[in-house]
Amino acid sequence: MSSLASSFSQPKLTSNYDVFAISQVTRHRLPDFRNLVGSLRDDTIKLFADCIYSSTMVASLSSALEAMERSRILMVIFTPEFLSVSDKLFLERLQNVMECHRSMNRPVVPVFWGVKQKEVVEHLATRFRDLDWIGIAVEAASQSGVTLSTHFREDMSTLKGALYRYLFCNLPPHPAGLLLRSVKDVLRLLMDGTYSIGIWGVPGIGKTTFARAIYDRICGRFERKSFLANINDEWKKDNGLVHLRQQLISDVFDTELDMVHDVKMGASQMKEALSNKSVLVVFDDVNHIDQLIALCGSRDLCFGKRSLVLVTSTSKDLILGLGLYFYEMKALDERQKKSGIMC
């Protein structure tokens, strides 16, 4: 990796990313590219940035390829530099992006930064027609993308909105319409170090769907995870408690469900075994504190310093009594339904 990489703080390659971004820039645009990367990361997006500057790469080829495979979105930022001098390294990396798009079905989001989409498409189609992958590149550049002015700060909300649609809009629909900003609010809490959150709302408002949206969004960042859905309904069934505890132990210890025999494992045993691991657990639709005590062995829901617990409930007193951060789900009014960004 070149010395240029020291100007970009990349996430570790041991985890997944939301976005892999690649661009070709010149000296005067490099600070803006750093700012763009920083602005996206500050808004809860886990991004790996690869930049071609004076025929120098930020990331090594092996790191870039691994990051592409681990990313949910591939973002190609086209600049005026690409039209004037198409760097060979950028073209090779663009080929890698398109091969990943084709083989792993990763969506590509083209961003036109100070250039017109038509100019980029024509440039690709005419100048590089001898390359066997160029048809896919033209197709990617031709699809719906984002246009930024040379002063990208004015258009960052547009770019973030486009990325959030890809990141969040494949989620199950909320009965009242799930606003993306609600998910983003909770994600910001997590980034600020809030690791025990209670989601409260009236019956039928979509707490389970909301919790699932958050769970699906972040579960890849944890070593162990469990989503215990509809606890109140399961509780009423014969052997419901046994099944729930089996599911929890199976999930957090990463073992087959039918191999779980010690359903009476105590809270101290469980917490000691998981104290050095990152664990994500969602307790969905909890109505009584006894349900959590029966599942966890105590009312202390802390599995470890790097763990996160989400609880959904129709009982405000339960969430406040547990000392969880209180997050209220509210139904959308008619104006929000019409103007909000919905999945």
PLY file of the C-alpha trace (Angstrom):
ply
format ascii 1.0
element vertex 343
property float x
property float y
property float z
element edge 342
property int vertex1
property int vertex2
end_header
0.00 0.00 0.00
1.42 3.39 -0.91
2.12 6.30 1.44
-1.05 7.93 0.12
-3.01 5.41 2.16
-1.88 7.11 5.34
-4.19 10.03 4.55
-7.22 7.72 4.63
-8.23 5.84 7.76
-9.71 2.59 6.43
-11.90 0.25 8.49
-10.34 -3.10 9.29
-10.76 -5.77 6.64
-12.09 -8.22 9.22
-15.63 -6.88 8.90
-18.19 -6.00 6.24
-18.82 -2.63 4.63
-21.82 -0.73 3.42
-20.06 0.96 0.52
-16.91 0.44 -1.52
-16.07 3.75 -3.22
-13.58 4.34 -6.00
-12.56 7.55 -7.77
-9.81 9.14 -9.84
-8.84 12.60 -8.59
-6.18 15.27 -8.98
-4.27 17.15 -6.31
-6.81 19.97 -6.03
-9.74 17.54 -5.68
-8.07 15.18 -3.21
-9.03 17.23 -0.09
-12.65 17.29 -1.25
-12.58 13.53 -1.77
-11.29 13.09 1.79
-14.10 15.33 3.04
-16.69 13.40 1.05
-15.49 10.11 2.52
-15.50 11.61 6.02
-19.01 13.02 5.59
-20.44 9.66 4.54
-18.75 7.82 7.38
-20.01 10.36 9.90
-23.55 9.55 8.81
-23.39 5.90 9.95
-22.17 4.47 6.63
-19.29 2.02 6.89
-17.25 2.87 3.82
-14.02 1.64 2.24
-12.45 4.31 0.02
-10.12 3.59 -2.87
-8.65 6.52 -4.76
-6.36 6.81 -7.78
-4.14 9.89 -7.55
-1.24 10.46 -9.93
-1.14 6.76 -10.82
-0.93 5.88 -7.12
-3.51 3.73 -5.34
-4.78 4.26 -1.82
-5.43 0.54 -1.32
-3.50 -2.47 -2.50
-5.20 -4.70 -5.05
-5.74 -7.52 -2.56
-7.26 -5.16 0.03
-9.50 -3.54 -2.59
-10.77 -6.87 -3.92
-11.54 -8.14 -0.43
-13.32 -4.89 0.43
-15.42 -5.10 -2.75
-16.57 -8.61 -1.88
-17.44 -7.51 1.65
-19.40 -4.42 0.54
-23.14 -4.17 -0.07
-22.80 -1.33 -2.61
-20.11 -0.51 -5.15
-19.89 3.23 -5.79
-17.93 4.56 -8.77
-17.27 8.31 -8.68
-16.60 9.71 -12.15
-14.76 13.04 -12.31
-13.54 15.38 -15.09
-10.10 13.78 -14.65
-11.51 10.52 -15.95
-12.60 12.20 -19.18
-9.29 13.95 -19.77
-6.81 11.32 -18.60
-8.24 7.89 -17.87
-5.64 6.43 -15.56
-4.77 2.82 -16.36
-4.97 1.83 -12.70
-8.43 3.36 -12.40
-9.59 1.43 -15.46
-8.21 -1.79 -14.02
-9.92 -1.14 -10.70
-13.13 -0.26 -12.54
-12.88 -3.62 -14.27
-12.55 -5.29 -10.86
-15.66 -3.44 -9.66
-17.69 -4.55 -12.65
-16.53 -8.15 -12.34
-17.64 -8.11 -8.70
-20.95 -6.59 -9.80
-21.43 -9.34 -12.34
-20.26 -12.33 -10.27
-21.62 -11.36 -6.83
-24.67 -9.34 -7.87
-23.49 -6.21 -6.06
-25.41 -3.04 -7.02
-23.33 -0.30 -8.64
-24.12 3.35 -7.91
-22.46 5.72 -10.40
-21.75 9.20 -9.10
-21.07 11.99 -11.60
-18.98 14.59 -9.80
-18.58 17.69 -11.92
-19.32 15.75 -15.14
-22.47 14.82 -17.01
-23.69 11.25 -17.16
-23.96 11.43 -20.95
-20.28 12.44 -21.22
-19.13 9.47 -19.16
-21.25 6.96 -21.07
-20.05 8.25 -24.44
-16.44 8.27 -23.23
-16.64 4.65 -22.12
-18.47 3.49 -25.24
-16.17 5.14 -27.78
-12.71 5.13 -26.23
-12.71 1.65 -24.70
-14.85 -0.34 -27.10
-12.15 -3.01 -27.47
-12.45 -4.14 -23.84
-14.71 -7.15 -23.34
-16.17 -5.81 -20.06
-16.95 -2.33 -21.29
-20.58 -3.19 -22.05
-21.18 -3.81 -18.38
-19.36 -0.59 -17.48
-21.52 1.39 -19.88
-24.60 -0.28 -18.45
-23.54 0.69 -14.93
-22.81 4.28 -15.91
-26.13 4.45 -17.76
-28.29 3.41 -14.83
-29.78 5.80 -12.35
-27.00 7.54 -10.49
-26.25 10.69 -8.51
-24.97 13.96 -9.92
-22.78 16.18 -7.73
-21.59 19.67 -8.53
-17.91 20.55 -8.16
-18.87 21.75 -4.67
-20.08 18.40 -3.36
-21.16 19.73 0.05
-24.26 21.20 -1.55
-25.31 17.78 -2.82
-24.31 15.45 0.01
-27.90 14.97 1.16
-28.78 13.71 -2.33
-25.90 11.23 -2.30
-26.67 10.01 1.22
-30.34 9.60 0.30
-29.44 7.42 -2.69
-27.16 5.21 -0.63
-29.72 4.86 2.15
-32.30 3.66 -0.36
-29.97 0.86 -1.39
-29.04 0.08 2.21
-32.50 0.17 3.75
-35.22 -0.12 1.13
-34.98 -3.89 0.76
-36.44 -4.20 4.24
-39.96 -5.48 4.93
-42.53 -2.70 4.58
-43.72 -0.99 7.73
-47.54 -0.93 8.01
-47.47 2.83 8.39
-44.40 3.44 6.24
-40.94 3.12 7.77
-39.02 6.39 7.60
-35.35 5.86 6.93
-34.46 8.59 9.35
-35.94 6.51 12.21
-33.47 3.70 11.52
-30.70 6.27 11.17
-31.60 7.77 14.56
-31.07 4.43 16.29
-27.85 3.78 14.36
-26.50 7.11 15.56
-27.29 6.10 19.14
-25.22 2.97 18.63
-22.33 4.98 17.22
-22.49 7.22 20.31
-22.04 4.21 22.58
-25.63 3.43 23.55
-25.76 -0.37 23.78
-29.06 -1.11 25.49
-32.13 0.27 23.75
-35.80 -0.25 24.44
-38.18 0.35 21.54
-41.66 1.27 22.74
-44.85 1.72 20.75
-48.53 0.88 20.66
-49.59 -2.56 19.34
-49.46 -2.86 15.55
-47.22 0.13 14.91
-44.41 -2.08 13.55
-41.91 -2.51 16.37
-40.88 -5.98 15.21
-40.27 -4.80 11.64
-38.35 -1.81 12.95
-36.17 -3.97 15.21
-35.59 -6.41 12.35
-34.48 -3.51 10.14
-31.86 -2.49 12.67
-30.82 -6.11 13.31
-30.35 -6.85 9.60
-28.40 -3.63 9.19
-25.79 -4.30 11.90
-25.75 -8.05 12.62
-22.66 -8.58 10.45
-20.61 -6.58 12.93
-21.16 -9.04 15.81
-19.61 -12.42 16.50
-22.87 -13.85 17.86
-26.46 -12.74 17.32
-30.00 -13.79 18.12
-33.43 -12.40 17.22
-36.12 -13.80 19.53
-39.36 -12.75 17.84
-42.85 -12.56 19.32
-41.79 -13.58 22.81
-45.17 -12.79 24.34
-46.96 -15.16 21.93
-44.32 -17.87 22.25
-44.53 -17.57 26.04
-48.16 -18.70 25.98
-47.42 -21.92 24.09
-46.62 -25.28 25.63
-42.85 -25.46 26.20
-42.60 -21.92 24.81
-40.03 -20.87 27.39
-37.91 -23.95 26.72
-37.95 -23.27 22.99
-37.00 -19.61 23.46
-34.10 -20.46 25.76
-32.93 -23.17 23.37
-33.02 -20.67 20.52
-31.10 -18.04 22.51
-28.40 -20.46 23.65
-28.12 -22.00 20.19
-27.69 -18.59 18.57
-25.23 -16.99 20.99
-23.09 -20.10 21.30
-23.30 -20.87 17.59
-24.45 -24.47 17.94
-27.19 -26.59 16.43
-30.59 -26.15 18.07
-31.07 -29.86 18.73
-27.68 -29.96 20.49
-28.85 -27.58 23.23
-29.59 -29.64 26.33
-28.72 -27.31 29.20
-31.67 -24.91 28.92
-31.23 -24.02 32.60
-27.84 -22.41 32.01
-27.52 -19.58 34.52
-26.95 -15.93 33.78
-23.47 -15.97 35.32
-22.41 -18.94 33.17
-23.74 -17.35 30.01
-22.18 -13.95 30.68
-18.83 -15.41 31.63
-18.72 -17.44 28.41
-19.68 -14.43 26.30
-17.77 -11.70 28.14
-15.04 -11.47 25.50
-17.33 -11.70 22.47
-19.50 -9.15 20.71
-23.13 -10.26 20.95
-26.30 -8.79 19.43
-29.62 -9.91 20.93
-33.14 -8.68 20.17
-35.90 -9.54 22.63
-39.02 -8.78 20.63
-42.47 -8.17 22.13
-41.66 -8.49 25.82
-44.59 -7.63 28.09
-43.36 -8.72 31.53
-40.04 -8.56 33.32
-40.49 -12.22 34.28
-40.10 -13.16 30.62
-36.62 -11.61 30.44
-35.57 -13.03 33.80
-36.65 -16.51 32.67
-34.65 -16.17 29.45
-31.51 -14.52 30.82
-31.51 -15.65 34.44
-31.63 -12.07 35.72
-32.89 -8.61 34.77
-29.33 -7.55 33.88
-29.25 -7.71 30.08
-25.57 -6.93 29.67
-23.84 -9.77 27.80
-20.48 -8.00 27.62
-18.77 -4.69 26.95
-19.05 -5.06 23.17
-22.60 -6.37 23.12
-25.91 -4.78 22.17
-29.40 -5.58 23.41
-32.63 -4.33 21.85
-35.99 -4.86 23.56
-39.35 -4.09 21.95
-42.39 -3.73 24.15
-45.80 -2.13 24.53
-44.92 -1.48 28.19
-43.21 1.83 28.79
-42.73 1.00 32.47
-40.86 -2.20 31.61
-38.32 -0.39 29.41
-37.80 2.41 31.92
-37.58 -0.08 34.78
-34.78 -1.96 32.99
-32.81 1.25 32.62
-32.70 0.98 28.81
-32.41 3.96 26.52
-36.03 4.74 25.69
-36.90 5.05 21.98
-40.51 5.73 21.07
-41.95 4.61 17.74
-44.55 7.02 16.48
-47.13 6.57 13.75
-46.64 8.80 10.71
-49.10 11.57 10.09
-50.53 12.13 6.62
-47.95 14.78 5.75
-45.07 12.48 6.68
-46.56 9.60 4.72
-46.61 11.77 1.61
-43.27 13.52 2.03
-41.10 11.05 3.95
-38.62 8.64 2.37
-40.28 5.28 2.74
-39.24 1.74 2.02
0 1
1 2
2 3
3 4
4 5
5 6
6 7
7 8
8 9
9 10
10 11
11 12
12 13
13 14
14 15
15 16
16 17
17 18
18 19
19 20
20 21
21 22
22 23
23 24
24 25
25 26
26 27
27 28
28 29
29 30
30 31
31 32
32 33
33 34
34 35
35 36
36 37
37 38
38 39
39 40
40 41
41 42
42 43
43 44
44 45
45 46
46 47
47 48
48 49
49 50
50 51
51 52
52 53
53 54
54 55
55 56
56 57
57 58
58 59
59 60
60 61
61 62
62 63
63 64
64 65
65 66
66 67
67 68
68 69
69 70
70 71
71 72
72 73
73 74
74 75
75 76
76 77
77 78
78 79
79 80
80 81
81 82
82 83
83 84
84 85
85 86
86 87
87 88
88 89
89 90
90 91
91 92
92 93
93 94
94 95
95 96
96 97
97 98
98 99
99 100
100 101
101 102
102 103
103 104
104 105
105 106
106 107
107 108
108 109
109 110
110 111
111 112
112 113
113 114
114 115
115 116
116 117
117 118
118 119
119 120
120 121
121 122
122 123
123 124
124 125
125 126
126 127
127 128
128 129
129 130
130 131
131 132
132 133
133 134
134 135
135 136
136 137
137 138
138 139
139 140
140 141
141 142
142 143
143 144
144 145
145 146
146 147
147 148
148 149
149 150
150 151
151 152
152 153
153 154
154 155
155 156
156 157
157 158
158 159
159 160
160 161
161 162
162 163
163 164
164 165
165 166
166 167
167 168
168 169
169 170
170 171
171 172
172 173
173 174
174 175
175 176
176 177
177 178
178 179
179 180
180 181
181 182
182 183
183 184
184 185
185 186
186 187
187 188
188 189
189 190
190 191
191 192
192 193
193 194
194 195
195 196
196 197
197 198
198 199
199 200
200 201
201 202
202 203
203 204
204 205
205 206
206 207
207 208
208 209
209 210
210 211
211 212
212 213
213 214
214 215
215 216
216 217
217 218
218 219
219 220
220 221
221 222
222 223
223 224
224 225
225 226
226 227
227 228
228 229
229 230
230 231
231 232
232 233
233 234
234 235
235 236
236 237
237 238
238 239
239 240
240 241
241 242
242 243
243 244
244 245
245 246
246 247
247 248
248 249
249 250
250 251
251 252
252 253
253 254
254 255
255 256
256 257
257 258
258 259
259 260
260 261
261 262
262 263
263 264
264 265
265 266
266 267
267 268
268 269
269 270
270 271
271 272
272 273
273 274
274 275
275 276
276 277
277 278
278 279
279 280
280 281
281 282
282 283
283 284
284 285
285 286
286 287
287 288
288 289
289 290
290 291
291 292
292 293
293 294
294 295
295 296
296 297
297 298
298 299
299 300
300 301
301 302
302 303
303 304
304 305
305 306
306 307
307 308
308 309
309 310
310 311
311 312
312 313
313 314
314 315
315 316
316 317
317 318
318 319
319 320
320 321
321 322
322 323
323 324
324 325
325 326
326 327
327 328
328 329
329 330
330 331
331 332
332 333
333 334
334 335
335 336
336 337
337 338
338 339
339 340
340 341
341 342
